[in-house]
Amino acid sequence: MKNEKLFRKTVETGEATSVFASPFDYIENPDRDKTYWDWTITPVKDFDGSVKELIFILVNVTDRILTQDRIQESEKKYREMAERATRLASIGAVAGGITHEINQPLNAIKVSADGIIYWYQNHKGLVPEQFISMLGKISASVNRINEIIKHMRTFWVTQDHGVKEEFDLNNVTTKALSLIMSQLS
């Protein structure tokens, strides 16, 4: 019906008709896949201008249409992957900030617990053994959390292949100990 209307339109108007990527289903043979065709119907006119004949050209464009569909599907897939990567990068940035914020008070807890245990070894009997045992568990738990944080950092921290510099280990150790001593006093 639709195709017949196109031919009638060309005969009635005397103008060429074109249809692009028109789908065609094989009703008599449902096992065949749908195909796509570009149609051009061109009138051939008499001297008086009336349509005498029609030139009908069909071009099979199925491969082009199927390729375009695959390209669109691929583009959609890669857009979704890019969006997911962006979300993961955002999550990584947030997680990086969170682990940094967690790490600071966690280190203070670790230094305090280990400092009391160290102090106790030189002053036995002044603090109940039960407290020292609990402080040991706190210190071990902090170590476990630090390992989790280190593992989490591997997901977003890239290895720095920067320049290695020499430094004075004694100077760094002295500064670190002075920080610890100030927190213990």
Residue, then its C-alpha position, 0 to 999 in steps of 0.5 A: m500500500k505504502n509503496e503503491k502510494l509512492f508510485r501514484k504520487t510520482v505519476e500524479t505530480g510528475e516529480a521524482t520521489s525518493v525514500f531513504a533507508s526504507p525498511f523491508d520485511y519479507i512477510e512470505n519468508p519470516d526467517r530472512d532479516k529485515t533489509y533497508w533500501d533507498w528508493t528513487i522513482t523518476p518519471v519519464k514524460d511525453f512531449d506534452g508533459s504527461v508521465k509515460e513511464l517510470i524509472f525505478i531504482l533500488v539501492n540496498v543500504t542494509d550494511r550501511i544502516l546496520t553499521q550505523d546502528r552498531i556505531q551508535e551502540s558502541e558510542k552509547k557503551y563508551r559514553e556509559m563507560a566514560e560516565r562510570a569512570t568519571r563517577l569512580a574518579s569522583i569517588g576516588a577523590v572523595a575517598g582520598g579526602i576521607t582517608h586523609e581526614i581519618n588518618q590524622p586523628l588515627n595517628a594521634i590515637k596510635v602515638s598516644a596508645d604506644g606512648i603510654i605502653y612505652w611509658y608503662q614499660n619503664h614505670k610498671g605497676l602505676v597503670p593497671e595491666q588491664f588498661i595496658s592490654m586494652l591499649g595494645k588492642i587499640s594500637a593493633s586496631v589502629n594498625r589494621i585501619n592504617e593497612i586498610i587506608k594504605h590499600m584504599r590509596t592504591f586505587w587512586v594514588t599513582q606511583d610518583h617517579g619523581v627525583k629522589e633526593e638525599f636527606d639527613l635521617n638524624n635531622v628528620t628523626t629528631k624532629a619527629l621525636s620532638l613532635i611525639m614528645s610534645q604530644l606525650s607531655 
